[in-house]
Amino acid sequence: MSITVFPMTPHLGAEIGEIDLSRPLSPADVEAMKQAFWHYGVLIFPDQQLTEQQHLEFAKYIGPLETSISVLNANDEKLRVPPEIADVSNLNARNEIWGEQSRIRRLQMGNRLWHTDSSFKYLPARASLLYARAIPPIGGHTEFADLRAAYDALPENKKRMLTGLVAEHALSYSRARIGFRDFTEAESKNLPPVPQVMVRTIPENGRKSLYVASHVGRILGMPEEEGRALVDELLAHATQRQFVYTHRWRVHDLVMWDNRCCLHRGTDYDDLRWKRDMHRATVSDIANTCEQENIEVTAAAAV
């Protein structure tokens, strides 16, 4: 039986049925899943019983796996999960709820800002696959915003102005928005600012998409204050209610989203009371966005 696709909205988000991700998929199901993914941007696979390895094997259908930035500080505290999985839970290495002053807690509070995964890496993320092992009874939803629809809704003069612009992304920029500056030496060394285009083309369907996030610190060639104001304006535009789908988690949901054209953020919950055990596999993009759009950034980066 082929997969079934149930749209959550006409253009963003669809639930996928008749599929067991713990088993190898047929070529026909892989192709049908990918076509739904390119169209809807966010896919929900309910009631999946997955080991960590099965989670990673499914992610490989979309592309090569990223290594989590947590490995940069692996000597500080034992990781709960394999290095290819990002631990976005509120649990320490002993599976206990973290303390109020936990450094990782303070760092991960930035996940409640609108962002796209790994845009702060020179090779950004193509897709993320988040699997729910335990969820809080209240809150802890994830919101997604459609950057394709947001681009389409821009006035033509704004589209022309954004064409060819390059922004500088860094994890330190987004965390500065929440007052976090406690980066380790390894993080500071290995996560420098990187260039990414502000408008990109999704190759599978030819659609234009904004590419902005809380990780943006400046726009190359533009005064810093003016650039930040533009980024904030675009984030506010892209996250209007008509562009947003809110996912209310169920245990054993796997949700996959296209980082090239979707913003996302986690919503508030009582993280000092309720366990939220979430594992994310992340798939790398094929190249830096500037390379994909054939934009030279060497000269602009010096401004």
C-alpha atoms as one frame of an Amber mdcrd trajectory, in Angstrom:
protein
   0.000   0.000   0.000   1.357   3.443  -0.924   1.654   6.254   1.594  -1.236
   8.600   2.301  -0.869  12.382   2.560  -3.235  14.463   4.729  -2.539  18.221
   4.417  -2.629  20.212   7.666  -2.914  23.434   5.642  -3.094  23.830   1.847
   0.627  24.625   1.532   2.496  24.002   4.821   2.446  20.750   6.758   1.047
  17.310   5.966   0.570  14.139   7.980   1.851  10.965   6.339   0.071   7.654
   6.890   0.527   4.023   5.881   4.271   4.062   6.524   6.544   2.380   9.082
   9.824   4.268   9.358  11.463   1.459  11.345  11.680  -0.586   8.137  13.418
   0.093   4.806  11.142   1.993   2.431  10.326   0.984  -1.117  11.627   3.265
  -3.894   8.026   4.267  -4.662   7.366   5.304  -1.061  10.635   7.235  -0.879
   9.743   9.149  -4.027   6.184   9.862  -2.839   7.494  11.032   0.529  10.015
  13.352  -1.112   7.441  14.863  -3.438   5.187  15.603  -0.459   8.160  17.072
   1.401   9.132  19.464  -1.387   5.520  20.667  -1.567   4.478  20.909   2.093
   7.831  21.693   3.737   6.796  19.981   6.999   5.812  16.288   7.242   4.391
  14.583  10.332   4.802  10.817  10.772   2.639   9.750  13.759   3.095   6.737
  16.033   6.576   5.699  14.910   8.489   3.244  17.107  12.108   4.072  16.368
  15.495   3.233  17.785  18.173   5.882  17.438  19.718   3.954  14.549  16.372
   3.602  12.717  15.835   7.341  13.139  19.217   8.031  11.530  18.684   5.497
   8.736  15.431   7.196   7.733  17.115  10.615   7.719  19.669   9.317   5.206
  16.932   9.087   2.558  17.054  12.912   2.471  20.839  13.314   2.497  24.073
  13.029   4.519  23.894  13.457   8.273  25.287  16.396  10.215  27.265  15.975
  13.420  25.757  17.793  16.387  27.622  20.823  17.724  27.408  19.140  21.149
  30.466  17.078  20.222  32.560  20.259  20.415  32.281  20.005  24.210  32.002
  16.231  24.499  34.766  16.101  27.108  32.797  18.377  29.449  29.878  15.988
  29.948  28.993  12.599  28.515  26.505  12.835  25.639  23.121  11.117  26.039
  22.849  10.387  22.323  25.055   9.496  19.337  27.028  12.395  17.797  24.733
  12.446  14.732  21.746  13.291  16.924  21.114  16.724  18.422  19.746  16.393
  21.951  17.093  19.111  22.251  15.716  17.698  25.491  15.688  19.261  28.946
  17.647  16.329  30.386  21.242  15.911  31.529  23.498  12.914  30.923  21.822
  11.101  33.830  18.362  11.597  32.234  17.433  14.045  34.988  15.717  17.375
  34.356  18.369  20.068  34.081  18.877  22.697  36.768  17.698  26.288  36.457
  21.245  27.595  35.938  22.344  24.825  33.563  24.526  26.244  30.799  22.864
  23.999  28.217  19.446  25.214  29.374  20.486  28.828  28.907  21.974  28.054
  25.488  18.885  26.154  24.307  16.539  28.961  25.308  17.582  30.399  21.949
  15.565  27.623  20.294  12.469  29.628  21.239  13.548  32.287  18.728  12.545
  31.902  15.075  15.420  30.169  13.312  16.441  27.653  10.681  18.815  24.909
  11.789  22.540  25.255  11.178  22.338  28.400   9.064  25.272  29.414  11.290
  27.371  26.686   9.634  29.042  27.349   6.277  27.275  24.203   5.049  23.772
  24.719   6.469  21.069  22.149   7.130  18.801  20.827   4.418  16.304  19.029
   6.655  15.702  18.259  10.321  13.886  15.220  11.705  12.719  15.605  15.309
  11.425  12.562  17.197   9.362  12.812  20.392  10.205  10.257  23.094   8.537
  12.146  25.941   6.484  15.343  25.921   5.141  17.683  28.596   1.387  17.649
  29.259   1.168  21.410  28.654   3.068  23.545  26.139   6.244  22.660  24.284
   4.669  22.922  20.822   6.723  23.707  17.710   5.724  26.464  15.293   6.740
  26.516  11.629   6.648  29.473   9.230   6.584  29.154   5.421   9.358  31.327
   3.988   8.202  30.598   0.422   4.745  32.052   1.020   6.316  34.932   2.928
   8.548  35.737  -0.056   5.623  35.527  -2.480   3.708  38.045  -0.345   6.470
  40.677  -0.429   6.009  43.767  -2.632   7.946  43.585  -5.886  10.270  46.436
  -4.915  11.226  44.575  -1.718  11.948  41.414  -3.704  14.225  43.380  -6.032
  16.010  44.983  -3.092  16.677  41.610  -1.435  17.971  39.909  -4.589  21.687
  39.214  -4.232  21.956  40.380  -0.609  24.104  38.273   1.713  23.713  38.091
   5.495  26.157  36.928   8.110  24.864  34.141  10.380  26.317  32.984  13.685
  25.067  31.123  16.742  26.521  33.935  18.833  24.227  36.456  17.114  21.008
  34.630  18.003  22.148  33.900  21.557  23.058  37.553  22.059  19.356  38.307
  21.524  18.615  36.450  24.783  21.710  37.656  26.633  23.717  34.408  26.381
  27.463  34.890  25.831  28.888  31.941  27.750  30.449  30.186  24.761  33.267
  27.717  25.234  36.587  28.143  23.471  35.750  25.240  21.133  32.395  26.792
  20.179  33.907  30.216  19.512  36.689  28.703  17.401  34.536  26.307  15.377
  31.394  28.418  14.870  32.553  31.716  13.318  30.119  33.929  11.354  29.310
  32.598   7.873  27.676  34.138   4.767  24.249  33.028   3.515  22.022  34.558
   0.850  18.791  36.261   1.924  16.745  34.866  -0.971  17.330  31.369  -2.307
  15.787  29.070  -4.891  14.542  25.617  -3.886  15.857  23.407  -6.720  13.195
  20.685  -6.524  10.360  23.088  -7.396  12.027  26.340  -8.482  10.285  28.378
  -5.767  11.946  31.436  -4.278  12.249  31.555  -0.510  13.413  34.041   2.076
  16.367  32.797   4.102  16.409  34.791   7.325  16.665  33.760  10.961  17.505
  34.979  14.431  21.057  33.801  13.659  21.586  36.817  11.353  23.818  39.516
  12.809  24.418  41.817   9.875  23.833  42.204   6.169  27.022  42.563   4.180
  27.488  45.964   2.591  24.761  47.574   4.722  25.114  49.717   7.871  24.732
  47.444  10.892  21.711  49.175  12.409  19.921  49.324   9.059  20.663  45.669
   8.388  19.346  44.488  11.734  16.187  46.529  11.286  15.625  44.848   7.918
  16.149  41.374   9.403  13.664  42.102  12.193  11.178  43.452   9.642  11.471
  40.300   7.523  11.157  37.995  10.541   8.001  39.804  11.640   6.600  39.565
   8.100   7.447  35.860   7.672   5.928  34.795  10.996   2.492  36.327  10.537
  -0.306  33.938  11.444  -1.245  33.153   7.832   2.212  31.675   7.191   2.432
  29.576  10.385   1.543  25.970  11.281   1.682  24.943  14.967   2.462  21.317
  15.741   1.112  19.934  19.022   3.271  16.950  19.785   2.211  13.392  20.536
   4.637  10.804  21.876   6.347   8.974  18.989   5.645  11.699  16.420   8.495
  12.226  13.992   8.344  15.635  12.321  10.570  16.487   9.377  10.979  20.015
   8.001  12.823  21.699   5.166  15.276  24.190   6.692  15.766  25.839   3.321
  12.256  27.296   3.339  10.870  26.956   6.888  11.510  28.868  10.064  10.656
  27.169  13.332  10.710  27.775  17.083   9.811  25.877  20.225   7.128  27.308
  22.496   7.274  27.733  26.249   6.649  24.934  28.773   7.634  24.249  32.385
  11.063  22.822  31.622  11.994  22.543  35.311   8.988  20.288  36.004   8.112
  18.222  32.919  10.417  16.021  30.844  10.598  16.788  27.134  12.822  14.187
  25.495  13.357  15.091  21.819  16.027  13.758  19.447  16.865  15.491  16.168
  18.677  14.084  13.153  19.871  16.804  10.795  20.690  16.441   7.108  23.269
  18.690   5.457  22.554  20.850   2.432  24.553  20.306  -0.758  26.581  23.564
  -0.504  26.675  26.991   1.069  23.724  29.088  -0.110  25.971  31.689  -1.769
  27.608  28.955  -3.820  24.209  27.569  -4.787  23.052  31.019  -5.966  26.398
  31.788  -7.689  27.005  34.861  -5.536  30.570  35.950  -4.795  30.885  37.210
  -1.218  34.619  37.862  -0.799  34.432  41.574  -1.539  31.205  42.148   0.378
  32.529  40.323   3.429  35.298  42.869   3.788  32.846  45.766   4.190
